[in-house]
Amino acid sequence: MVEVVEDGGGPTFAGARSVNGDAPTRPGEICRELLAALDASEGRRRRRKRDTTPDAIGLTIKRDLLERAIAADPAPDQFEAWLHGQCLAAGGAEGGVRAMALSIFEEWRLAQEADSFRDWLSRGAPSDDALREQPAPDGDRTSTRPSNTTR
């Protein structure tokens, strides 16, 4: 759960401050950006040639958790406990919810610690494969060969 760390100025919760010492970003804000990134990845999942049913199930669970986190917007020092409560409330479906809750918590912590990840999220989480795709004249999406690839 939450680890209390003494920093000389009183107890703080591990992960509750960013590397540069700023106050933590609200979970609802990060989850809103994670949800936008999830929406962007959905199109790529649909274009895959393999059966993506397991991916869709996990993404549905993650989307639901993100939407609930946005609505609840727990305090940063309560986010881990809030996610744990969501796992407990899932009952028999706890395994998938737990996996997605851990993923969300790790991404939220990463957004607190890594400015580059936070910046990437705030720009809408652009991906390299999306940059290589160009809309075709008929509206279909076609992939173009990356410039560093030879024929």
C-alpha positions as a Markdown table, in Angstrom:
| # | Residue | x | y | z |
|---|---|---|---|---|
| 1 | Met | 0.0 | 0.0 | 0.0 |
| 2 | Val | 1.3 | 3.5 | 0.9 |
| 3 | Glu | 4.8 | 3.8 | 2.2 |
| 4 | Val | 5.5 | 6.7 | 4.5 |
| 5 | Val | 8.9 | 8.3 | 4.1 |
| 6 | Glu | 10.6 | 10.7 | 6.4 |
| 7 | Asp | 12.3 | 13.6 | 4.6 |
| 8 | Gly | 13.2 | 15.8 | 7.5 |
| 9 | Gly | 10.1 | 18.0 | 6.9 |
| 10 | Gly | 7.5 | 15.6 | 8.1 |
| 11 | Pro | 6.1 | 12.4 | 6.6 |
| 12 | Thr | 5.3 | 12.3 | 2.9 |
| 13 | Phe | 3.9 | 9.5 | 0.8 |
| 14 | Ala | 6.2 | 7.7 | -1.5 |
| 15 | Gly | 5.6 | 9.0 | -5.0 |
| 16 | Ala | 3.5 | 11.9 | -3.8 |
| 17 | Arg | 6.1 | 14.5 | -5.0 |
| 18 | Ser | 7.7 | 14.7 | -8.4 |
| 19 | Val | 11.4 | 14.6 | -8.8 |
| 20 | Asn | 11.7 | 18.4 | -8.9 |
| 21 | Gly | 9.7 | 18.7 | -5.7 |
| 22 | Asp | 6.5 | 20.1 | -7.2 |
| 23 | Ala | 3.2 | 19.1 | -5.7 |
| 24 | Pro | 1.8 | 16.0 | -7.3 |
| 25 | Thr | -0.5 | 16.2 | -10.3 |
| 26 | Arg | -4.1 | 15.2 | -9.5 |
| 27 | Pro | -4.9 | 11.6 | -10.5 |
| 28 | Gly | -7.9 | 12.8 | -12.4 |
| 29 | Glu | -5.8 | 15.0 | -14.7 |
| 30 | Ile | -3.3 | 12.3 | -15.5 |
| 31 | Cys | -6.1 | 9.7 | -15.9 |
| 32 | Arg | -7.8 | 12.1 | -18.4 |
| 33 | Glu | -4.5 | 12.1 | -20.5 |
| 34 | Leu | -4.1 | 8.4 | -20.1 |
| 35 | Leu | -7.6 | 7.9 | -21.4 |
| 36 | Ala | -6.8 | 10.0 | -24.5 |
| 37 | Ala | -3.7 | 7.9 | -25.1 |
| 38 | Leu | -5.9 | 4.7 | -24.7 |
| 39 | Asp | -8.3 | 6.1 | -27.3 |
| 40 | Ala | -5.4 | 6.7 | -29.7 |
| 41 | Ser | -4.2 | 3.1 | -29.2 |
| 42 | Glu | -7.6 | 1.6 | -30.0 |
| 43 | Gly | -7.3 | 2.3 | -33.7 |
| 44 | Arg | -3.9 | 0.6 | -33.8 |
| 45 | Arg | -5.4 | -2.4 | -32.0 |
| 46 | Arg | -8.2 | -2.8 | -34.5 |
| 47 | Arg | -5.7 | -2.8 | -37.5 |
| 48 | Arg | -3.8 | -5.7 | -36.1 |
| 49 | Lys | -4.1 | -9.0 | -38.0 |
| 50 | Arg | -4.2 | -11.2 | -35.0 |
| 51 | Asp | -7.2 | -11.8 | -32.6 |
| 52 | Thr | -7.2 | -8.8 | -30.3 |
| 53 | Thr | -10.1 | -9.9 | -28.1 |
| 54 | Pro | -7.9 | -10.2 | -25.0 |
| 55 | Asp | -6.5 | -6.8 | -25.7 |
| 56 | Ala | -10.0 | -5.4 | -26.0 |
| 57 | Ile | -11.1 | -6.9 | -22.7 |
| 58 | Gly | -8.1 | -5.4 | -20.8 |
| 59 | Leu | -8.5 | -2.0 | -22.5 |
| 60 | Thr | -12.2 | -2.0 | -21.5 |
| 61 | Ile | -11.3 | -2.7 | -17.9 |
| 62 | Lys | -8.6 | 0.0 | -18.0 |
| 63 | Arg | -11.0 | 2.5 | -19.7 |
| 64 | Asp | -13.6 | 1.9 | -17.0 |
| 65 | Leu | -11.1 | 2.4 | -14.2 |
| 66 | Leu | -9.7 | 5.6 | -15.9 |
| 67 | Glu | -13.2 | 7.0 | -16.3 |
| 68 | Arg | -14.0 | 6.3 | -12.6 |
| 69 | Ala | -10.7 | 7.8 | -11.5 |
| 70 | Ile | -11.5 | 11.0 | -13.5 |
| 71 | Ala | -14.9 | 11.3 | -11.9 |
| 72 | Ala | -13.6 | 10.6 | -8.4 |
| 73 | Asp | -10.3 | 12.4 | -8.7 |
| 74 | Pro | -9.0 | 11.1 | -5.4 |
| 75 | Ala | -6.2 | 13.1 | -3.6 |
| 76 | Pro | -2.7 | 12.1 | -4.8 |
| 77 | Asp | -1.9 | 10.6 | -1.5 |
| 78 | Gln | -5.1 | 8.5 | -1.6 |
| 79 | Phe | -4.9 | 7.3 | -5.2 |
| 80 | Glu | -3.3 | 3.9 | -4.5 |
| 81 | Ala | -5.9 | 3.2 | -1.7 |
| 82 | Trp | -8.7 | 4.3 | -4.1 |
| 83 | Leu | -7.4 | 1.9 | -6.8 |
| 84 | His | -7.2 | -0.9 | -4.2 |
| 85 | Gly | -10.8 | -0.2 | -3.3 |
| 86 | Gln | -11.8 | -0.6 | -6.9 |
| 87 | Cys | -10.0 | -4.0 | -7.0 |
| 88 | Leu | -11.9 | -5.2 | -3.9 |
| 89 | Ala | -15.2 | -4.0 | -5.3 |
| 90 | Ala | -14.6 | -6.0 | -8.4 |
| 91 | Gly | -15.0 | -9.2 | -6.4 |
| 92 | Gly | -14.5 | -12.3 | -8.7 |
| 93 | Ala | -13.2 | -10.1 | -11.6 |
| 94 | Glu | -10.4 | -8.8 | -9.4 |
| 95 | Gly | -7.5 | -10.3 | -11.4 |
| 96 | Gly | -8.0 | -8.2 | -14.5 |
| 97 | Val | -9.0 | -5.1 | -12.5 |
| 98 | Arg | -5.9 | -5.5 | -10.4 |
| 99 | Ala | -3.6 | -5.8 | -13.4 |
| 100 | Met | -5.1 | -2.6 | -15.0 |
| 101 | Ala | -5.1 | -0.8 | -11.6 |
| 102 | Leu | -1.4 | -1.5 | -11.2 |
| 103 | Ser | -0.8 | -0.3 | -14.8 |
| 104 | Ile | -2.6 | 2.9 | -14.1 |
| 105 | Phe | -0.9 | 3.5 | -10.8 |
| 106 | Glu | 2.5 | 2.9 | -12.4 |
| 107 | Glu | 1.7 | 5.3 | -15.2 |
| 108 | Trp | 0.5 | 7.9 | -12.8 |
| 109 | Arg | 3.8 | 7.6 | -10.8 |
| 110 | Leu | 5.8 | 7.7 | -14.0 |
| 111 | Ala | 4.0 | 11.0 | -14.9 |
| 112 | Gln | 5.1 | 12.4 | -11.5 |
| 113 | Glu | 8.7 | 11.4 | -11.9 |
| 114 | Ala | 9.5 | 11.6 | -15.6 |
| 115 | Asp | 9.0 | 15.0 | -17.2 |
| 116 | Ser | 9.4 | 13.5 | -20.7 |
| 117 | Phe | 6.5 | 11.0 | -20.1 |
| 118 | Arg | 4.3 | 13.8 | -18.7 |
| 119 | Asp | 5.1 | 16.0 | -21.7 |
| 120 | Trp | 4.3 | 13.2 | -24.1 |
| 121 | Leu | 0.9 | 12.6 | -22.4 |
| 122 | Ser | 0.1 | 16.3 | -22.5 |
| 123 | Arg | 0.8 | 16.4 | -26.2 |
| 124 | Gly | -1.9 | 13.6 | -26.7 |
| 125 | Ala | 0.5 | 10.7 | -26.5 |
| 126 | Pro | 1.6 | 10.7 | -30.2 |
| 127 | Ser | 3.1 | 7.4 | -31.4 |
| 128 | Asp | 5.8 | 6.7 | -34.0 |
| 129 | Asp | 3.5 | 4.3 | -35.9 |
| 130 | Ala | 0.8 | 6.9 | -36.2 |
| 131 | Leu | 3.4 | 9.3 | -37.6 |
| 132 | Arg | 4.2 | 6.8 | -40.3 |
| 133 | Glu | 0.6 | 6.5 | -41.4 |
| 134 | Gln | -0.7 | 8.9 | -44.0 |
| 135 | Pro | -4.4 | 9.3 | -44.9 |
| 136 | Ala | -5.0 | 7.9 | -48.5 |
| 137 | Pro | -7.1 | 9.9 | -50.9 |
| 138 | Asp | -10.0 | 7.5 | -50.4 |
| 139 | Gly | -10.0 | 8.0 | -46.6 |
| 140 | Asp | -8.2 | 4.7 | -45.9 |
| 141 | Arg | -5.1 | 4.8 | -43.8 |
| 142 | Thr | -2.0 | 3.4 | -45.4 |
| 143 | Ser | 1.4 | 2.9 | -44.0 |
| 144 | Thr | 4.4 | 4.6 | -45.5 |
| 145 | Arg | 7.9 | 3.2 | -45.2 |
| 146 | Pro | 10.0 | 5.0 | -42.5 |
| 147 | Ser | 12.7 | 7.1 | -44.0 |
| 148 | Asn | 15.6 | 5.0 | -42.5 |
| 149 | Thr | 14.3 | 1.7 | -44.1 |
| 150 | Thr | 15.7 | 0.5 | -47.4 |
| 151 | Arg | 13.7 | -1.3 | -50.0 |
